[in-house]
Amino acid sequence: MSPPVAPPGWSRWLVPPAALSVHLSIGQAYAWSVFKPPLESALGLSGTQSALPFQLAIVMLGLSAAFGGTLVERNGPRWAMTVALVCFSSGFLISALGAATEQYWLIVLGYGFVGGTGLGIGYISPVSTLIKWFPDRPGMATGIAIMGFGGGALIASPWSAQMLKSFGSDSSGIAVAFLVHGLTYAVFMTLGVLLVRVPRGERPSPSAPSALDGVQVSARNAVRTPQFWCLWVVLCMNVTAGIGILEKAAPMITDFFADTSTPVTASAAAGFVALLSAANMAGRIGWSSTSDLIGRKNIYRVYLGGGALMYALIAWLGDSSKPLFILSALVILSFYGGGFATVPAYLKDLFGTYQVGAIHGRLLTAWSTAGVLGPLIVNRIADHQEAAGRHGSSLYGTSFLIMIGLLAVGFVANELVRPVDARHHIPAPREAADVARQQPESA
């Protein structure tokens, strides 16, 4: 399948909206915590059990991105967006059946396995194309698209909460909500499928540098470098820290202030999830654009060092001040989103544009690991503390200290990143020939 080539005069600024339509849809994953309490009540699940569909979805995101990255590079963004549409929407439809029949394994299969596959393919579908359209501003370009993934819950969280209120929070109401999600996202993602194009040549804008400038490394060689694995650790630690709050955001803020004079209601908790989504989204475009100015290594120093400081503030002072808790969580989520949006540009700096989508896909296995690790740490410790008779903020103190340690590990890994050794480079003439063969013939 040949990817659709932009006709003469096609504006590269039409490509980010195409990417946004997909990323805003699959970004619903970040609103999963809104479904946790209703599922726990309707199906008799623990917090750890209700996190399973989300955890599996993130695992499948990383695995499908890793194994599908080369196919995305070969078949182009339209093919990838179509696959993402089918899988992501089908996942909701299978989950709707599971909720209606009270078969939780179907929700895990649908949302986690099938939908998670759509997450991974959809997530990487525009990244390589955007970097090739914007070689002069890769951080900004990927930030615009990946911003949509972070901002998806800004729409989905209040929307899901309203549907559960209208349809009911029992198993049948949850089933209808899943069904509406699946059908609506299928329509919205179709816009991206129809709009996306790849550039005609190596210089998509007269003012932009050539997409072939600088170091070029194949995906096969990239995974053999210490730089790739240092970035793997950096991404894994940053994601674990952010996802630990995000997956349990609604119940977490409720627990933190349950024993105070100003407890948090269910609707306010859903609003907190939406705020986190806004911070996640703003961090993706704001911090990744900043990385074009100050460099990728410096911006990750901010993410990891600043994130550890924010976790320390929450751990020791969070339950004494609601504004402090909310502000610190928002900063952590902005760093979390910024880390995702900046990493494709970091990869481009280290390995070039050649097969950067495939390299990015392989790196997202770090997200799979973090998708299990973050919720597991927070939920397992909270469940254990609750069984021991503790409540409120004491459910989370230990897990927050663990997050500080993980961010410190990521900080050290970022400091170890160096330019890729020349033995891993692809000679420029060979690379250019390979790229020329991969380019579809222009009409």
TIDRENMI-864205 format. One record per residue (C-alpha): chain; residue in one letter; residue number from 1; x, y, z. Coordinates in Angstrom, 3 decimals. Layout:
<rs>
[A; A; NUM; [X; Y; Z]]
...
</rs>
This chain:
<rs>
[A; M; 1; [0.000; 0.000; 0.000]]
[A; S; 2; [1.458; 3.372; -1.019]]
[A; P; 3; [0.878; 6.270; 1.367]]
[A; P; 4; [-1.003; 9.271; -0.090]]
[A; V; 5; [1.451; 11.879; -1.386]]
[A; A; 6; [0.729; 15.574; -0.921]]
[A; P; 7; [-0.110; 17.329; -4.197]]
[A; P; 8; [1.831; 20.471; -5.218]]
[A; G; 9; [1.016; 23.391; -2.955]]
[A; W; 10; [-0.266; 21.214; -0.100]]
[A; S; 11; [0.206; 22.989; 3.225]]
[A; R; 12; [2.154; 21.063; 5.816]]
[A; W; 13; [-0.059; 22.689; 8.474]]
[A; L; 14; [-2.890; 20.377; 7.421]]
[A; V; 15; [-1.004; 17.369; 8.755]]
[A; P; 16; [-1.107; 18.221; 12.506]]
[A; P; 17; [-4.947; 18.403; 12.511]]
[A; A; 18; [-5.050; 14.955; 10.900]]
[A; A; 19; [-2.807; 13.628; 13.658]]
[A; L; 20; [-4.873; 15.416; 16.307]]
[A; S; 21; [-8.099; 13.723; 15.231]]
[A; V; 22; [-6.523; 10.343; 15.976]]
[A; H; 23; [-4.655; 11.337; 19.124]]
[A; L; 24; [-7.604; 13.159; 20.698]]
[A; S; 25; [-9.613; 9.957; 20.249]]
[A; I; 26; [-7.134; 7.424; 21.582]]
[A; G; 27; [-6.270; 9.856; 24.397]]
[A; Q; 28; [-9.517; 8.687; 26.020]]
[A; A; 29; [-7.326; 6.106; 27.727]]
[A; Y; 30; [-6.333; 8.780; 30.228]]
[A; A; 31; [-9.948; 9.082; 31.382]]
[A; W; 32; [-10.121; 5.421; 32.420]]
[A; S; 33; [-10.160; 6.348; 36.119]]
[A; V; 34; [-13.697; 7.747; 35.648]]
[A; F; 35; [-14.887; 4.193; 34.899]]
[A; K; 36; [-13.030; 2.597; 37.818]]
[A; P; 37; [-15.521; 3.314; 40.670]]
[A; P; 38; [-18.630; 2.293; 38.643]]
[A; L; 39; [-16.944; -0.924; 37.487]]
[A; E; 40; [-15.800; -1.740; 41.011]]
[A; S; 41; [-19.344; -1.218; 42.307]]
[A; A; 42; [-21.182; -2.962; 39.464]]
[A; L; 43; [-18.877; -5.980; 39.133]]
[A; G; 44; [-17.407; -6.233; 42.648]]
[A; L; 45; [-13.810; -5.464; 41.665]]
[A; S; 46; [-10.848; -4.237; 43.700]]
[A; G; 47; [-8.848; -1.165; 42.698]]
[A; T; 48; [-6.096; -3.390; 41.330]]
[A; Q; 49; [-8.574; -5.424; 39.274]]
[A; S; 50; [-10.339; -2.374; 37.823]]
[A; A; 51; [-6.953; -1.066; 36.659]]
[A; L; 52; [-6.306; -4.196; 34.572]]
[A; P; 53; [-7.929; -3.049; 31.280]]
[A; F; 54; [-5.942; 0.189; 31.408]]
[A; Q; 55; [-2.702; -1.608; 32.281]]
[A; L; 56; [-3.139; -4.136; 29.468]]
[A; A; 57; [-4.003; -1.333; 27.032]]
[A; I; 58; [-0.714; 0.404; 27.831]]
[A; V; 59; [1.180; -2.884; 27.536]]
[A; M; 60; [-0.384; -3.494; 24.127]]
[A; L; 61; [0.319; 0.104; 23.148]]
[A; G; 62; [4.031; -0.451; 23.615]]
[A; L; 63; [4.090; -3.912; 22.053]]
[A; S; 64; [2.019; -2.979; 18.997]]
[A; A; 65; [4.099; 0.174; 18.512]]
[A; A; 66; [7.317; -1.834; 18.759]]
[A; F; 67; [6.272; -4.627; 16.398]]
[A; G; 68; [4.193; -2.425; 14.113]]
[A; G; 69; [6.660; 0.459; 13.801]]
[A; T; 70; [8.352; -0.944; 10.707]]
[A; L; 71; [4.962; -1.610; 9.070]]
[A; V; 72; [3.905; 1.960; 9.788]]
[A; E; 73; [7.091; 3.249; 8.113]]
[A; R; 74; [6.512; 0.978; 5.119]]
[A; N; 75; [2.759; 1.418; 4.603]]
[A; G; 76; [2.415; 5.035; 5.650]]
[A; P; 77; [0.224; 7.013; 8.048]]
[A; R; 78; [-3.133; 6.400; 6.354]]
[A; W; 79; [-2.797; 2.629; 6.687]]
[A; A; 80; [-1.743; 3.000; 10.319]]
[A; M; 81; [-4.610; 5.357; 11.175]]
[A; T; 82; [-7.107; 2.970; 9.577]]
[A; V; 83; [-5.801; 0.038; 11.629]]
[A; A; 84; [-5.944; 2.195; 14.759]]
[A; L; 85; [-9.531; 3.220; 14.022]]
[A; V; 86; [-10.725; -0.368; 13.577]]
[A; C; 87; [-8.956; -1.706; 16.680]]
[A; F; 88; [-9.723; 1.162; 19.039]]
[A; S; 89; [-13.418; 1.362; 18.162]]
[A; S; 90; [-13.829; -2.425; 18.157]]
[A; G; 91; [-12.284; -2.526; 21.618]]
[A; F; 92; [-15.068; -0.334; 22.958]]
[A; L; 93; [-17.742; -2.432; 21.248]]
[A; I; 94; [-16.343; -5.645; 22.762]]
[A; S; 95; [-16.174; -3.911; 26.159]]
[A; A; 96; [-19.801; -2.842; 25.788]]
[A; L; 97; [-20.742; -6.491; 25.291]]
[A; G; 98; [-18.690; -7.440; 28.342]]
[A; A; 99; [-20.374; -4.848; 30.533]]
[A; A; 100; [-23.843; -5.774; 29.290]]
[A; T; 101; [-23.270; -9.470; 30.074]]
[A; E; 102; [-21.200; -8.728; 33.220]]
[A; Q; 103; [-18.274; -10.670; 31.762]]
[A; Y; 104; [-15.313; -8.661; 32.944]]
[A; W; 105; [-12.843; -10.663; 30.877]]
[A; L; 106; [-14.485; -9.249; 27.749]]
[A; I; 107; [-13.800; -5.717; 28.984]]
[A; V; 108; [-10.175; -6.675; 29.596]]
[A; L; 109; [-9.973; -8.274; 26.144]]
[A; G; 110; [-11.765; -5.456; 24.338]]
[A; Y; 111; [-10.415; -2.328; 25.988]]
[A; G; 112; [-7.073; -3.806; 26.997]]
[A; F; 113; [-5.969; -6.118; 24.187]]
[A; V; 114; [-7.852; -5.015; 21.062]]
[A; G; 115; [-8.190; -1.335; 21.973]]
[A; G; 116; [-4.619; -1.249; 23.266]]
[A; T; 117; [-3.368; -2.468; 19.887]]
[A; G; 118; [-5.205; 0.465; 18.308]]
[A; L; 119; [-3.580; 2.783; 20.830]]
[A; G; 120; [-0.075; 1.739; 19.825]]
[A; I; 121; [-0.558; 1.871; 16.059]]
[A; G; 122; [-2.524; 5.120; 16.315]]
[A; Y; 123; [0.037; 6.721; 18.605]]
[A; I; 124; [3.001; 6.259; 16.267]]
[A; S; 125; [0.990; 6.661; 13.035]]
[A; P; 126; [1.759; 10.381; 12.499]]
[A; V; 127; [5.104; 10.779; 14.303]]
[A; S; 128; [7.525; 9.935; 11.489]]
[A; T; 129; [5.402; 11.854; 8.983]]
[A; L; 130; [5.327; 14.971; 11.182]]
[A; I; 131; [9.095; 14.939; 11.681]]
[A; K; 132; [9.564; 14.706; 7.913]]
[A; W; 133; [7.130; 17.589; 7.352]]
[A; F; 134; [8.792; 19.724; 10.072]]
[A; P; 135; [12.536; 18.918; 10.159]]
[A; D; 136; [13.150; 22.500; 11.303]]
[A; R; 137; [10.850; 22.239; 14.371]]
[A; P; 138; [10.487; 18.566; 15.322]]
[A; G; 139; [9.717; 19.214; 18.991]]
[A; M; 140; [6.881; 21.578; 18.178]]
[A; A; 141; [5.455; 19.356; 15.433]]
[A; T; 142; [5.322; 16.160; 17.474]]
[A; G; 143; [4.149; 18.190; 20.460]]
[A; I; 144; [1.103; 19.435; 18.552]]
[A; A; 145; [0.022; 15.910; 17.635]]
[A; I; 146; [0.934; 14.148; 20.847]]
[A; M; 147; [-0.765; 17.012; 22.698]]
[A; G; 148; [-3.994; 15.446; 21.455]]
[A; F; 149; [-3.246; 12.194; 23.242]]
[A; G; 150; [-2.739; 14.064; 26.480]]
[A; G; 151; [-5.825; 16.190; 25.906]]
[A; G; 152; [-8.141; 13.336; 25.010]]
[A; A; 153; [-9.274; 12.942; 28.606]]
[A; L; 154; [-10.093; 16.643; 28.780]]
[A; I; 155; [-13.001; 15.782; 26.510]]
[A; A; 156; [-13.583; 12.179; 27.533]]
[A; S; 157; [-13.571; 12.644; 31.311]]
[A; P; 158; [-16.574; 14.983; 31.692]]
[A; W; 159; [-18.257; 13.329; 28.705]]
[A; S; 160; [-17.918; 9.870; 30.251]]
[A; A; 161; [-19.044; 11.139; 33.661]]
[A; Q; 162; [-22.147; 12.697; 32.110]]
[A; M; 163; [-22.989; 9.519; 30.212]]
[A; L; 164; [-22.692; 7.438; 33.370]]
[A; K; 165; [-24.961; 9.933; 35.094]]
[A; S; 166; [-27.506; 9.805; 32.260]]
[A; F; 167; [-27.394; 6.083; 31.449]]
[A; G; 168; [-26.673; 4.899; 34.991]]
[A; S; 169; [-23.528; 3.523; 36.599]]
[A; D; 170; [-24.727; -0.071; 36.680]]
[A; S; 171; [-23.488; -2.641; 34.173]]
[A; S; 172; [-26.074; -1.733; 31.513]]
[A; G; 173; [-25.302; 1.984; 31.794]]
[A; I; 174; [-21.574; 1.313; 31.475]]
[A; A; 175; [-22.298; -0.833; 28.392]]
[A; V; 176; [-24.193; 1.980; 26.679]]
[A; A; 177; [-21.405; 4.448; 27.499]]
[A; F; 178; [-18.802; 2.107; 25.956]]
[A; L; 179; [-20.984; 1.687; 22.846]]
[A; V; 180; [-21.357; 5.438; 22.337]]
[A; H; 181; [-17.597; 5.900; 22.773]]
[A; G; 182; [-16.778; 3.300; 20.140]]
[A; L; 183; [-19.110; 4.681; 17.490]]
[A; T; 184; [-18.247; 8.336; 18.076]]
[A; Y; 185; [-14.499; 7.806; 17.970]]
[A; A; 186; [-14.806; 5.804; 14.744]]
[A; V; 187; [-16.367; 8.809; 13.027]]
[A; F; 188; [-13.862; 11.283; 14.444]]
[A; M; 189; [-10.780; 9.216; 13.571]]
[A; T; 190; [-12.017; 8.877; 9.988]]
[A; L; 191; [-11.260; 12.583; 9.526]]
[A; G; 192; [-7.566; 11.936; 10.135]]
[A; V; 193; [-7.541; 8.968; 7.762]]
[A; L; 194; [-8.944; 11.108; 4.938]]
[A; L; 195; [-6.760; 14.170; 5.578]]
[A; V; 196; [-3.239; 12.819; 6.161]]
[A; R; 197; [-0.536; 13.077; 3.449]]
[A; V; 198; [3.220; 12.451; 3.217]]
[A; P; 199; [5.630; 15.048; 1.757]]
[A; R; 200; [6.643; 14.805; -1.913]]
[A; G; 201; [10.355; 15.259; -1.307]]
[A; E; 202; [13.057; 15.584; 1.291]]
[A; R; 203; [12.564; 19.366; 1.773]]
[A; P; 204; [8.846; 19.963; 2.495]]
[A; S; 205; [9.316; 23.689; 3.096]]
[A; P; 206; [11.779; 26.039; 1.335]]
[A; S; 207; [13.017; 27.358; 4.690]]
[A; A; 208; [13.355; 23.901; 6.271]]
[A; P; 209; [16.576; 21.860; 6.289]]
[A; S; 210; [16.745; 18.612; 4.359]]
[A; A; 211; [15.141; 15.671; 6.132]]
[A; L; 212; [18.337; 13.737; 5.338]]
[A; D; 213; [20.735; 16.110; 7.102]]
[A; G; 214; [22.856; 14.856; 10.011]]
[A; V; 215; [23.344; 11.422; 11.545]]
[A; Q; 216; [21.189; 8.574; 10.214]]
[A; V; 217; [20.831; 5.260; 12.077]]
[A; S; 218; [18.606; 2.301; 11.245]]
[A; A; 219; [16.141; 0.885; 13.760]]
[A; R; 220; [18.135; -2.333; 13.880]]
[A; N; 221; [21.326; -0.488; 14.791]]
[A; A; 222; [19.609; 1.935; 17.150]]
[A; V; 223; [18.528; -0.757; 19.593]]
[A; R; 224; [22.160; -1.859; 19.831]]
[A; T; 225; [23.314; 1.503; 21.167]]
[A; P; 226; [23.556; 2.546; 24.831]]
[A; Q; 227; [21.798; 5.802; 23.881]]
[A; F; 228; [18.610; 3.913; 23.020]]
[A; W; 229; [18.573; 2.082; 26.345]]
[A; C; 230; [19.383; 5.201; 28.340]]
[A; L; 231; [16.377; 6.865; 26.707]]
[A; W; 232; [14.337; 3.737; 27.400]]
[A; V; 233; [15.069; 4.110; 31.124]]
[A; V; 234; [14.410; 7.869; 31.003]]
[A; L; 235; [11.004; 7.386; 29.377]]
[A; C; 236; [10.057; 4.455; 31.605]]
[A; M; 237; [10.835; 6.328; 34.823]]
[A; N; 238; [9.108; 9.533; 33.723]]
[A; V; 239; [5.998; 7.649; 32.574]]
[A; T; 240; [5.828; 5.508; 35.717]]
[A; A; 241; [5.838; 8.633; 37.866]]
[A; G; 242; [3.098; 10.344; 35.876]]
[A; I; 243; [0.875; 7.361; 35.271]]
[A; G; 244; [0.955; 6.488; 38.967]]
[A; I; 245; [-1.154; 9.583; 39.623]]
[A; L; 246; [-3.114; 9.592; 36.388]]
[A; E; 247; [-4.537; 6.078; 36.528]]
[A; K; 248; [-5.907; 6.567; 40.057]]
[A; A; 249; [-6.511; 10.318; 39.913]]
[A; A; 250; [-10.219; 10.421; 40.800]]
[A; P; 251; [-10.114; 8.077; 43.824]]
[A; M; 252; [-6.733; 9.479; 44.917]]
[A; I; 253; [-7.873; 13.073; 45.415]]
[A; T; 254; [-11.042; 11.774; 47.102]]
[A; D; 255; [-8.952; 9.710; 49.554]]
[A; F; 256; [-6.474; 12.516; 50.229]]
[A; F; 257; [-9.144; 14.891; 51.511]]
[A; A; 258; [-11.767; 12.438; 52.791]]
[A; D; 259; [-10.983; 13.256; 56.426]]
[A; T; 260; [-10.886; 17.032; 55.994]]
[A; S; 261; [-13.589; 19.674; 56.297]]
[A; T; 262; [-13.689; 19.990; 52.492]]
[A; P; 263; [-14.050; 16.471; 51.031]]
[A; V; 264; [-13.943; 16.010; 47.265]]
[A; T; 265; [-17.176; 14.964; 45.508]]
[A; A; 266; [-17.325; 12.528; 42.580]]
[A; S; 267; [-18.009; 15.347; 40.113]]
[A; A; 268; [-15.128; 17.407; 41.511]]
[A; A; 269; [-12.845; 14.362; 41.225]]
[A; A; 270; [-13.851; 14.025; 37.558]]
[A; G; 271; [-13.003; 17.717; 37.172]]
[A; F; 272; [-9.581; 17.018; 38.675]]
[A; V; 273; [-9.030; 14.312; 36.031]]
[A; A; 274; [-9.924; 16.858; 33.356]]
[A; L; 275; [-7.476; 19.376; 34.868]]
[A; L; 276; [-4.727; 16.768; 34.806]]
[A; S; 277; [-5.547; 16.122; 31.172]]
[A; A; 278; [-5.239; 19.839; 30.430]]
[A; A; 279; [-1.822; 19.948; 32.124]]
[A; N; 280; [-0.789; 16.807; 30.265]]
[A; M; 281; [-1.878; 18.402; 26.989]]
[A; A; 282; [-0.294; 21.805; 27.679]]
[A; G; 283; [2.980; 20.153; 28.700]]
[A; R; 284; [3.156; 18.267; 25.429]]
[A; I; 285; [3.130; 21.358; 23.252]]
[A; G; 286; [4.720; 23.801; 25.723]]
[A; W; 287; [7.654; 21.773; 27.003]]
[A; S; 288; [8.384; 20.051; 23.671]]
[A; S; 289; [8.477; 23.433; 21.897]]
[A; T; 290; [10.801; 24.687; 24.629]]
[A; S; 291; [13.093; 21.737; 23.910]]
[A; D; 292; [13.671; 23.160; 20.402]]
[A; L; 293; [15.227; 26.167; 22.166]]
[A; I; 294; [17.132; 24.704; 25.136]]
[A; G; 295; [17.835; 21.154; 23.934]]
[A; R; 296; [16.390; 17.748; 24.734]]
[A; K; 297; [18.815; 16.806; 27.491]]
[A; N; 298; [18.168; 20.010; 29.411]]
[A; I; 299; [14.396; 19.673; 29.187]]
[A; Y; 300; [14.553; 16.125; 30.559]]
[A; R; 301; [16.589; 17.432; 33.482]]
[A; V; 302; [13.594; 19.669; 34.192]]
[A; Y; 303; [11.090; 16.815; 33.816]]
[A; L; 304; [12.896; 14.366; 36.072]]
[A; G; 305; [14.368; 16.697; 38.687]]
[A; G; 306; [11.275; 18.884; 38.878]]
[A; G; 307; [9.011; 15.846; 39.023]]
[A; A; 308; [10.878; 14.455; 42.025]]
[A; L; 309; [10.482; 17.804; 43.805]]
[A; M; 310; [6.728; 17.891; 43.125]]
[A; Y; 311; [6.292; 14.342; 44.435]]
[A; A; 312; [8.175; 15.317; 47.592]]
[A; L; 313; [5.818; 18.259; 48.135]]
[A; I; 314; [2.745; 16.036; 47.761]]
[A; A; 315; [4.164; 13.311; 49.994]]
[A; W; 316; [4.953; 15.637; 52.878]]
[A; L; 317; [2.541; 18.563; 52.515]]
[A; G; 318; [-0.166; 17.500; 50.046]]
[A; D; 319; [-2.914; 16.647; 52.538]]
[A; S; 320; [-2.529; 19.986; 54.324]]
[A; S; 321; [-3.339; 22.107; 51.269]]
[A; K; 322; [-5.685; 21.233; 48.436]]
[A; P; 323; [-4.233; 23.930; 46.104]]
[A; L; 324; [-0.699; 22.599; 46.738]]
[A; F; 325; [-1.789; 19.035; 45.984]]
[A; I; 326; [-3.559; 20.052; 42.782]]
[A; L; 327; [-0.755; 22.361; 41.585]]
[A; S; 328; [1.963; 19.768; 42.219]]
[A; A; 329; [-0.040; 17.073; 40.431]]
[A; L; 330; [-0.607; 19.396; 37.467]]
[A; V; 331; [3.132; 20.093; 37.184]]
[A; I; 332; [3.934; 16.357; 37.340]]
[A; L; 333; [1.429; 15.672; 34.567]]
[A; S; 334; [2.810; 18.518; 32.445]]
[A; F; 335; [6.271; 16.903; 32.733]]
[A; Y; 336; [4.746; 13.513; 31.972]]
[A; G; 337; [3.144; 14.827; 28.785]]
[A; G; 338; [6.209; 16.829; 27.840]]
[A; G; 339; [8.361; 13.717; 28.129]]
[A; F; 340; [6.197; 11.864; 25.625]]
[A; A; 341; [6.116; 14.734; 23.147]]
[A; T; 342; [9.839; 15.455; 23.342]]
[A; V; 343; [11.148; 11.908; 22.973]]
[A; P; 344; [10.550; 11.634; 19.169]]
[A; A; 345; [12.629; 14.789; 18.665]]
[A; Y; 346; [15.296; 13.407; 21.045]]
[A; L; 347; [15.381; 10.255; 18.898]]
[A; K; 348; [15.594; 12.359; 15.732]]
[A; D; 349; [18.573; 14.265; 17.196]]
[A; L; 350; [20.387; 11.036; 18.068]]
[A; F; 351; [19.385; 8.711; 15.210]]
[A; G; 352; [18.125; 10.939; 12.364]]
[A; T; 353; [14.859; 10.754; 10.446]]
[A; Y; 354; [15.612; 7.426; 8.778]]
[A; Q; 355; [13.273; 4.856; 10.428]]
[A; V; 356; [12.632; 7.230; 13.358]]
[A; G; 357; [9.050; 5.950; 13.531]]
[A; A; 358; [10.227; 2.373; 13.935]]
[A; I; 359; [12.785; 3.413; 16.563]]
[A; H; 360; [10.091; 5.352; 18.412]]
[A; G; 361; [7.835; 2.307; 18.315]]
[A; R; 362; [10.513; 0.135; 19.881]]
[A; L; 363; [11.167; 2.736; 22.566]]
[A; L; 364; [7.502; 2.703; 23.562]]
[A; T; 365; [8.024; -0.705; 25.170]]
[A; A; 366; [9.200; 1.495; 28.041]]
[A; W; 367; [5.629; 2.803; 28.202]]
[A; S; 368; [4.344; -0.782; 28.355]]
[A; T; 369; [6.577; -1.455; 31.333]]
[A; A; 370; [5.568; 1.776; 33.020]]
[A; G; 371; [1.894; 1.109; 32.297]]
[A; V; 372; [2.147; -1.957; 34.516]]
[A; L; 373; [4.641; -0.583; 37.022]]
[A; G; 374; [2.999; 2.754; 37.884]]
[A; P; 375; [-0.568; 1.553; 38.578]]
[A; L; 376; [0.765; -1.610; 40.249]]
[A; I; 377; [2.879; 0.367; 42.712]]
[A; V; 378; [0.121; 2.830; 43.611]]
[A; N; 379; [-2.826; 0.393; 43.658]]
[A; R; 380; [-1.068; -2.505; 45.370]]
[A; I; 381; [0.354; -0.323; 48.144]]
[A; A; 382; [-2.970; 1.490; 48.591]]
[A; D; 383; [-4.859; -1.820; 48.804]]
[A; H; 384; [-2.316; -3.144; 51.322]]
[A; Q; 385; [-2.493; 0.002; 53.446]]
[A; E; 386; [-6.285; -0.058; 53.385]]
[A; A; 387; [-6.291; -3.706; 54.506]]
[A; A; 388; [-4.040; -2.642; 57.395]]
[A; G; 389; [-6.665; -0.139; 58.510]]
[A; R; 390; [-5.077; 3.031; 57.175]]
[A; H; 391; [-6.960; 5.651; 55.200]]
[A; G; 392; [-6.630; 9.089; 53.597]]
[A; S; 393; [-3.232; 10.298; 52.403]]
[A; S; 394; [-1.432; 7.522; 54.289]]
[A; L; 395; [-2.565; 5.141; 51.531]]
[A; Y; 396; [-0.093; 6.768; 49.131]]
[A; G; 397; [2.953; 7.969; 51.090]]
[A; T; 398; [5.140; 4.931; 50.416]]
[A; S; 399; [4.344; 4.809; 46.703]]
[A; F; 400; [5.201; 8.508; 46.320]]
[A; L; 401; [8.626; 7.950; 47.881]]
[A; I; 402; [9.209; 5.112; 45.404]]
[A; M; 403; [8.331; 7.489; 42.552]]
[A; I; 404; [10.953; 9.971; 43.761]]
[A; G; 405; [13.569; 7.203; 43.624]]
[A; L; 406; [12.539; 6.161; 40.111]]
[A; L; 407; [12.771; 9.743; 38.851]]
[A; A; 408; [16.285; 9.947; 40.276]]
[A; V; 409; [17.224; 6.829; 38.291]]
[A; G; 410; [15.835; 8.454; 35.147]]
[A; F; 411; [17.797; 11.638; 35.835]]
[A; V; 412; [21.062; 9.670; 35.960]]
[A; A; 413; [20.200; 7.793; 32.737]]
[A; N; 414; [19.592; 11.105; 30.938]]
[A; E; 415; [23.010; 12.360; 32.042]]
[A; L; 416; [24.616; 9.306; 30.430]]
[A; V; 417; [23.240; 10.073; 26.935]]
[A; R; 418; [26.012; 10.880; 24.435]]
[A; P; 419; [26.134; 11.211; 20.612]]
[A; V; 420; [25.842; 7.896; 18.760]]
[A; D; 421; [29.153; 6.307; 17.784]]
[A; A; 422; [29.953; 6.570; 14.063]]
[A; R; 423; [30.080; 2.783; 13.649]]
[A; H; 424; [26.285; 2.707; 13.966]]
[A; H; 425; [25.711; 5.351; 11.270]]
[A; I; 426; [24.371; 4.515; 7.836]]
[A; P; 427; [26.558; 6.032; 5.086]]
[A; A; 428; [24.730; 9.015; 3.614]]
[A; P; 429; [24.621; 7.810; -0.040]]
[A; R; 430; [23.152; 4.459; 0.964]]
[A; E; 431; [20.653; 6.117; 3.306]]
[A; A; 432; [19.548; 8.555; 0.637]]
[A; A; 433; [19.078; 5.720; -1.842]]
[A; D; 434; [17.007; 3.751; 0.664]]
[A; V; 435; [14.812; 6.751; 1.329]]
[A; A; 436; [14.373; 7.401; -2.375]]
[A; R; 437; [13.209; 3.816; -2.895]]
[A; Q; 438; [10.704; 4.179; -0.041]]
[A; Q; 439; [9.225; 7.389; -1.453]]
[A; P; 440; [6.050; 6.760; -3.474]]
[A; E; 441; [6.116; 8.011; -7.046]]
[A; S; 442; [4.759; 11.528; -7.363]]
[A; A; 443; [1.799; 11.989; -9.643]]
</rs>
